[in-house]
Amino acid sequence: MMAEENTKFLKAYEMASSTDQQFPPDVLLHFYALYKRATEKNGFYIPTTNRGDLRSAFKVNALVQVKDLSKQEAKQRYIELVELHIGAIPE
Protein backbone atom coordinates (compact mmCIF):
# COMPACT_ATOMS: atom_id res chain seq x y z
CA MET A 1 0.00 0.00 0.00
CA MET A 2 2.81 2.41 0.87
CA ALA A 3 4.55 1.97 -2.50
CA GLU A 4 1.23 2.53 -4.27
CA GLU A 5 0.62 5.72 -2.29
CA ASN A 6 4.16 6.95 -3.05
CA THR A 7 3.56 6.40 -6.77
CA LYS A 8 0.25 8.26 -6.56
CA PHE A 9 1.96 11.08 -4.64
CA LEU A 10 4.62 11.41 -7.35
CA LYS A 11 1.93 11.51 -10.06
CA ALA A 12 0.06 14.15 -8.04
CA TYR A 13 3.25 16.20 -7.77
CA GLU A 14 3.80 15.95 -11.54
CA MET A 15 0.23 17.15 -12.14
CA ALA A 16 0.61 20.05 -9.73
CA SER A 17 3.98 21.02 -11.19
CA SER A 18 2.83 20.99 -14.79
CA THR A 19 -0.64 22.52 -14.54
CA ASP A 20 -1.33 25.86 -16.18
CA GLN A 21 -4.04 26.62 -13.63
CA GLN A 22 -3.64 29.68 -11.44
CA PHE A 23 -4.37 29.21 -7.74
CA PRO A 24 -4.93 31.69 -4.92
CA PRO A 25 -1.91 32.18 -2.63
CA ASP A 26 -3.47 30.21 0.24
CA VAL A 27 -3.89 27.12 -1.99
CA LEU A 28 -0.32 27.44 -3.27
CA LEU A 29 0.95 27.65 0.31
CA HIS A 30 -1.03 24.54 1.21
CA PHE A 31 0.53 22.65 -1.74
CA TYR A 32 3.96 23.90 -0.67
CA ALA A 33 3.60 22.98 3.01
CA LEU A 34 2.19 19.51 2.37
CA TYR A 35 4.89 18.75 -0.21
CA LYS A 36 7.67 19.90 2.12
CA ARG A 37 6.19 17.95 5.04
CA ALA A 38 5.89 14.81 2.90
CA THR A 39 9.40 14.96 1.44
CA GLU A 40 11.76 16.38 4.06
CA LYS A 41 14.20 13.81 5.44
CA ASN A 42 13.69 14.88 9.04
CA GLY A 43 10.02 15.60 8.44
CA PHE A 44 10.03 19.29 9.24
CA TYR A 45 11.43 22.07 7.09
CA ILE A 46 11.93 25.70 8.05
CA PRO A 47 12.89 28.08 5.24
CA THR A 48 15.49 30.68 5.98
CA THR A 49 13.86 33.99 6.65
CA ASN A 50 15.09 37.49 6.15
CA ARG A 51 13.73 40.00 8.57
CA GLY A 52 10.68 41.58 7.04
CA ASP A 53 10.37 38.91 4.32
CA LEU A 54 6.60 38.45 4.18
CA ARG A 55 6.72 35.54 1.72
CA SER A 56 8.95 33.51 4.04
CA ALA A 57 6.71 34.35 6.98
CA PHE A 58 3.70 32.94 5.12
CA LYS A 59 5.68 29.81 4.24
CA VAL A 60 6.69 29.29 7.87
CA ASN A 61 3.08 29.74 8.96
CA ALA A 62 1.89 27.18 6.39
CA LEU A 63 4.55 24.71 7.53
CA VAL A 64 3.61 25.14 11.18
CA GLN A 65 0.02 24.28 10.28
CA VAL A 66 1.06 20.85 8.91
CA LYS A 67 3.85 20.02 11.35
CA ASP A 68 1.78 17.49 13.29
CA LEU A 69 1.03 15.40 10.20
CA SER A 70 3.07 12.27 9.55
CA LYS A 71 4.87 12.12 6.21
CA GLN A 72 2.27 9.61 4.98
CA GLU A 73 -0.62 11.82 6.12
CA ALA A 74 0.96 14.76 4.31
CA LYS A 75 1.27 12.69 1.12
CA GLN A 76 -2.37 11.64 1.36
CA ARG A 77 -3.55 15.22 1.93
CA TYR A 78 -1.38 16.42 -0.97
CA ILE A 79 -3.02 13.82 -3.21
CA GLU A 80 -6.47 14.96 -2.03
CA LEU A 81 -5.58 18.60 -2.66
CA VAL A 82 -4.46 17.83 -6.22
CA GLU A 83 -7.65 15.86 -6.87
CA LEU A 84 -9.76 18.70 -5.47
CA HIS A 85 -8.11 21.52 -7.44
CA ILE A 86 -6.68 19.83 -10.55
CA GLY A 87 -8.46 16.53 -11.14
CA ALA A 88 -8.28 12.78 -10.75
CA ILE A 89 -4.83 11.24 -10.64
CA PRO A 90 -4.39 8.58 -13.33
CA GLU A 91 -3.77 5.03 -12.15
C-alpha atoms as an extended CHARMM CRD file, in Angstrom:
* protein
*
        91  EXT
         1         1  MET       CA              0.0000000000        0.0000000000        0.0000000000  PROA      1               0.0000000000
         2         2  MET       CA              2.8050000000        2.4080000000        0.8700000000  PROA      2               0.0000000000
         3         3  ALA       CA              4.5510000000        1.9720000000       -2.5010000000  PROA      3               0.0000000000
         4         4  GLU       CA              1.2320000000        2.5260000000       -4.2740000000  PROA      4               0.0000000000
         5         5  GLU       CA              0.6230000000        5.7210000000       -2.2920000000  PROA      5               0.0000000000
         6         6  ASN       CA              4.1590000000        6.9460000000       -3.0490000000  PROA      6               0.0000000000
         7         7  THR       CA              3.5620000000        6.3970000000       -6.7660000000  PROA      7               0.0000000000
         8         8  LYS       CA              0.2470000000        8.2560000000       -6.5640000000  PROA      8               0.0000000000
         9         9  PHE       CA              1.9620000000       11.0750000000       -4.6380000000  PROA      9               0.0000000000
        10        10  LEU       CA              4.6250000000       11.4080000000       -7.3530000000  PROA      10              0.0000000000
        11        11  LYS       CA              1.9300000000       11.5050000000      -10.0580000000  PROA      11              0.0000000000
        12        12  ALA       CA              0.0590000000       14.1480000000       -8.0370000000  PROA      12              0.0000000000
        13        13  TYR       CA              3.2480000000       16.2030000000       -7.7710000000  PROA      13              0.0000000000
        14        14  GLU       CA              3.8000000000       15.9500000000      -11.5400000000  PROA      14              0.0000000000
        15        15  MET       CA              0.2330000000       17.1480000000      -12.1440000000  PROA      15              0.0000000000
        16        16  ALA       CA              0.6050000000       20.0540000000       -9.7300000000  PROA      16              0.0000000000
        17        17  SER       CA              3.9790000000       21.0250000000      -11.1890000000  PROA      17              0.0000000000
        18        18  SER       CA              2.8260000000       20.9860000000      -14.7870000000  PROA      18              0.0000000000
        19        19  THR       CA             -0.6370000000       22.5200000000      -14.5360000000  PROA      19              0.0000000000
        20        20  ASP       CA             -1.3290000000       25.8620000000      -16.1800000000  PROA      20              0.0000000000
        21        21  GLN       CA             -4.0440000000       26.6240000000      -13.6310000000  PROA      21              0.0000000000
        22        22  GLN       CA             -3.6430000000       29.6780000000      -11.4370000000  PROA      22              0.0000000000
        23        23  PHE       CA             -4.3680000000       29.2140000000       -7.7420000000  PROA      23              0.0000000000
        24        24  PRO       CA             -4.9290000000       31.6880000000       -4.9190000000  PROA      24              0.0000000000
        25        25  PRO       CA             -1.9140000000       32.1780000000       -2.6330000000  PROA      25              0.0000000000
        26        26  ASP       CA             -3.4660000000       30.2070000000        0.2420000000  PROA      26              0.0000000000
        27        27  VAL       CA             -3.8930000000       27.1250000000       -1.9890000000  PROA      27              0.0000000000
        28        28  LEU       CA             -0.3180000000       27.4420000000       -3.2650000000  PROA      28              0.0000000000
        29        29  LEU       CA              0.9460000000       27.6500000000        0.3130000000  PROA      29              0.0000000000
        30        30  HSD       CA             -1.0290000000       24.5420000000        1.2070000000  PROA      30              0.0000000000
        31        31  PHE       CA              0.5300000000       22.6550000000       -1.7360000000  PROA      31              0.0000000000
        32        32  TYR       CA              3.9600000000       23.8980000000       -0.6660000000  PROA      32              0.0000000000
        33        33  ALA       CA              3.6040000000       22.9800000000        3.0110000000  PROA      33              0.0000000000
        34        34  LEU       CA              2.1900000000       19.5130000000        2.3740000000  PROA      34              0.0000000000
        35        35  TYR       CA              4.8940000000       18.7500000000       -0.2060000000  PROA      35              0.0000000000
        36        36  LYS       CA              7.6700000000       19.9010000000        2.1240000000  PROA      36              0.0000000000
        37        37  ARG       CA              6.1850000000       17.9510000000        5.0380000000  PROA      37              0.0000000000
        38        38  ALA       CA              5.8890000000       14.8060000000        2.9050000000  PROA      38              0.0000000000
        39        39  THR       CA              9.3960000000       14.9580000000        1.4370000000  PROA      39              0.0000000000
        40        40  GLU       CA             11.7620000000       16.3770000000        4.0590000000  PROA      40              0.0000000000
        41        41  LYS       CA             14.1990000000       13.8090000000        5.4360000000  PROA      41              0.0000000000
        42        42  ASN       CA             13.6910000000       14.8840000000        9.0450000000  PROA      42              0.0000000000
        43        43  GLY       CA             10.0170000000       15.5960000000        8.4420000000  PROA      43              0.0000000000
        44        44  PHE       CA             10.0300000000       19.2930000000        9.2430000000  PROA      44              0.0000000000
        45        45  TYR       CA             11.4340000000       22.0710000000        7.0860000000  PROA      45              0.0000000000
        46        46  ILE       CA             11.9300000000       25.7010000000        8.0480000000  PROA      46              0.0000000000
        47        47  PRO       CA             12.8880000000       28.0790000000        5.2420000000  PROA      47              0.0000000000
        48        48  THR       CA             15.4940000000       30.6790000000        5.9770000000  PROA      48              0.0000000000
        49        49  THR       CA             13.8590000000       33.9930000000        6.6490000000  PROA      49              0.0000000000
        50        50  ASN       CA             15.0900000000       37.4910000000        6.1540000000  PROA      50              0.0000000000
        51        51  ARG       CA             13.7270000000       40.0020000000        8.5720000000  PROA      51              0.0000000000
        52        52  GLY       CA             10.6840000000       41.5830000000        7.0380000000  PROA      52              0.0000000000
        53        53  ASP       CA             10.3740000000       38.9130000000        4.3240000000  PROA      53              0.0000000000
        54        54  LEU       CA              6.5970000000       38.4530000000        4.1850000000  PROA      54              0.0000000000
        55        55  ARG       CA              6.7230000000       35.5400000000        1.7200000000  PROA      55              0.0000000000
        56        56  SER       CA              8.9530000000       33.5120000000        4.0440000000  PROA      56              0.0000000000
        57        57  ALA       CA              6.7140000000       34.3480000000        6.9840000000  PROA      57              0.0000000000
        58        58  PHE       CA              3.7010000000       32.9440000000        5.1220000000  PROA      58              0.0000000000
        59        59  LYS       CA              5.6830000000       29.8100000000        4.2370000000  PROA      59              0.0000000000
        60        60  VAL       CA              6.6920000000       29.2880000000        7.8720000000  PROA      60              0.0000000000
        61        61  ASN       CA              3.0780000000       29.7380000000        8.9620000000  PROA      61              0.0000000000
        62        62  ALA       CA              1.8900000000       27.1820000000        6.3910000000  PROA      62              0.0000000000
        63        63  LEU       CA              4.5460000000       24.7080000000        7.5320000000  PROA      63              0.0000000000
        64        64  VAL       CA              3.6120000000       25.1410000000       11.1780000000  PROA      64              0.0000000000
        65        65  GLN       CA              0.0150000000       24.2780000000       10.2830000000  PROA      65              0.0000000000
        66        66  VAL       CA              1.0560000000       20.8460000000        8.9140000000  PROA      66              0.0000000000
        67        67  LYS       CA              3.8530000000       20.0200000000       11.3540000000  PROA      67              0.0000000000
        68        68  ASP       CA              1.7790000000       17.4870000000       13.2940000000  PROA      68              0.0000000000
        69        69  LEU       CA              1.0350000000       15.3960000000       10.2010000000  PROA      69              0.0000000000
        70        70  SER       CA              3.0740000000       12.2710000000        9.5510000000  PROA      70              0.0000000000
        71        71  LYS       CA              4.8740000000       12.1220000000        6.2090000000  PROA      71              0.0000000000
        72        72  GLN       CA              2.2720000000        9.6070000000        4.9750000000  PROA      72              0.0000000000
        73        73  GLU       CA             -0.6240000000       11.8170000000        6.1200000000  PROA      73              0.0000000000
        74        74  ALA       CA              0.9590000000       14.7630000000        4.3110000000  PROA      74              0.0000000000
        75        75  LYS       CA              1.2720000000       12.6920000000        1.1250000000  PROA      75              0.0000000000
        76        76  GLN       CA             -2.3730000000       11.6450000000        1.3580000000  PROA      76              0.0000000000
        77        77  ARG       CA             -3.5540000000       15.2230000000        1.9320000000  PROA      77              0.0000000000
        78        78  TYR       CA             -1.3810000000       16.4230000000       -0.9680000000  PROA      78              0.0000000000
        79        79  ILE       CA             -3.0220000000       13.8200000000       -3.2130000000  PROA      79              0.0000000000
        80        80  GLU       CA             -6.4730000000       14.9580000000       -2.0260000000  PROA      80              0.0000000000
        81        81  LEU       CA             -5.5770000000       18.6050000000       -2.6590000000  PROA      81              0.0000000000
        82        82  VAL       CA             -4.4640000000       17.8270000000       -6.2240000000  PROA      82              0.0000000000
        83        83  GLU       CA             -7.6500000000       15.8580000000       -6.8710000000  PROA      83              0.0000000000
        84        84  LEU       CA             -9.7590000000       18.7020000000       -5.4690000000  PROA      84              0.0000000000
        85        85  HSD       CA             -8.1070000000       21.5190000000       -7.4390000000  PROA      85              0.0000000000
        86        86  ILE       CA             -6.6850000000       19.8310000000      -10.5500000000  PROA      86              0.0000000000
        87        87  GLY       CA             -8.4580000000       16.5290000000      -11.1440000000  PROA      87              0.0000000000
        88        88  ALA       CA             -8.2780000000       12.7780000000      -10.7550000000  PROA      88              0.0000000000
        89        89  ILE       CA             -4.8270000000       11.2450000000      -10.6410000000  PROA      89              0.0000000000
        90        90  PRO       CA             -4.3930000000        8.5830000000      -13.3350000000  PROA      90              0.0000000000
        91        91  GLU       CA             -3.7710000000        5.0340000000      -12.1490000000  PROA      91              0.0000000000
